[in-house]
Amino acid sequence: MRITYGLGLTGSAIAALVLPAQAQAGTWRFHADHVLGTSLDLAVVAKKPLAAALAIDAARTEIARLDRILSGWRGDSELMTLNASASLPVSQDLFAVIAACEKMRDITGGAYSARIGRLLEACKDTPRLAVRIEAASLRLDAASRTITRPDEVVFAVDGLAKGTIIDRALAAARCVPGVDGVMVDIGGDLACWGAAPDGAHWRIGVVDAANPADNAPSLSHLLVSDQAVATSGRSARGQLTISPLTGARLNHIAYATAIADSAADADALATAFSVLPPRESLALADSLPNVAARIVTKDGETFTSERWPCAGVVAQAPRAIAQGPAGWPAGFGLNVEYEVPRFSAGTYHNPYVAMWITDENRTLIRTLLVLGTETRWREENYIYWRRFGRNDAKLVDSVSRPTRAPGQYSIIWNGLDDAGKKVPQGKYILSIEASREKGGHTVQGLELTLGADGAVVESKPDGEIGRVRASYGRSL
């Protein structure tokens, strides 16, 4: 079920809701973009929709409250005020986060540090600055909650603050009477508690480092209960991790996943595991209670700690690609690389994007991607929505993703239609539609001939859609 109320509910608004006499137990889900600079997904298991609405509202209220305190991307946050002050009495929430960051810095031997603001501002490796930051004298006075920082230290608490916000949002939601289970996911870092939607465990997707496509399926599922999971690393976007120890930009780790009792711990440890050599990360994970780690290097080598839940990982069975005289050659696939362009004029909003495959007669074969789940997306990307999306709301929900910032992205098509059936060789049309709030609306169509031989089709940038390159061939 997808719930659309529970946003800022007042007593009168709650009283106005009409519920069925015998509400069935179920799972209610909520999604929002532009939360803490990324996306928010909530799942609430409850017996009544009102309890789910109140839980979602409680979680969002706590997230908004802590954002005003801990945000590093809004100029009016308390954290930004601290970074502009030599000494400042701060709120209990901010003091607790800075103290937790310093504790995690000690636990990880400096591999995680919230002191690295100036390193993040530097455009190259800065070993001398890293040494000065490491040696800087930082004072935390618990009695007055006063933080005194030297000029070298600028706090960047994202590696632990996001996890803290997840933990607090989950705690707020689980306090609502009638709530049996909650999952809070902000940008892929998450915490779970209580009853899961289907069975005793929450199923958390494990990213496939060898397949970074936007719509790639999870490599496997973790089965977790009352735990938190966080992943860090350079990711498919080519982002680099900065070492607080040396100031160097690192790219030796593709993904580092941590499981811990709290999202704050998992978030910070995943960051540290992206800095340390894999063997040191595993030793650190094994030395901490209830912590597990999975490290994937840039070369694809995988390391797991002693407590990595091998028995709690469910592998996903791959779906067969079409074979035979009329089907695609064995191992063939379609890889679509697309660009979200950047516009500098005015306030920029990430675009809504839809991408789909039809046959020559414009009959829908496969929806590849839907970015953006807010109501206005349905109005602005009107071609896809009017032709296909509004006729099958379940289909749209099943493929919806958060919007994407400007950059290069890719998706894959394995030769199956939306029903999971193999498609034959032949002519197809790849359609891409993009619209942006206070921006434009662009539609492109690329004609594809998918047969026994490989092929490449490209289009030039046009409005809200950048360059698109569709490559058909083996092992894509």
Buried (B, 14 or more C-beta within 10 A) or exposed (E): EEBEBBBEBEEEBBEEEEEEEEBEEBBBBBBBBEBBBBBBBBBBBBBBBBBBBBBBBBBBBBBBBBBBBBBBEEEEBBBBBBBEEEEBEBBEBBBBBBBBBBEBBEBBEBBBBBBBBBBEEBEEBBEEBBBBBBEEEBEBEEEEBBBBBBEBBBBBBBBBBBBBBBBBBBBBBBEBEBBBBBBBBBBBBBBBBBBBBEEEBBBBBBBBBEEBBBBBBBBBBBBBBEBBBBBBBBBBEEEEBBBBBBBBBBBBBBBBBBBBBBBBBBBBBBBBBBBBBBEBBBBBBBEBEEBBBBBBBBEEEEBBBEBBBEEBBBEEEEEEBBBEEEBBBEEBBBBBBBBBBEBEEEEBBBBBBBBBBBBEEEEBBBBBBBBBBBEEBBEBBBBBBEBBBEEEEEBBEEBBBBBBBBEEBBBBBBBBBBEEEBBBBEEBBBBBBBBBBEBBBBBBEBEBEBBEEEEEBEBEEBBBBBBBBBBBBEEB
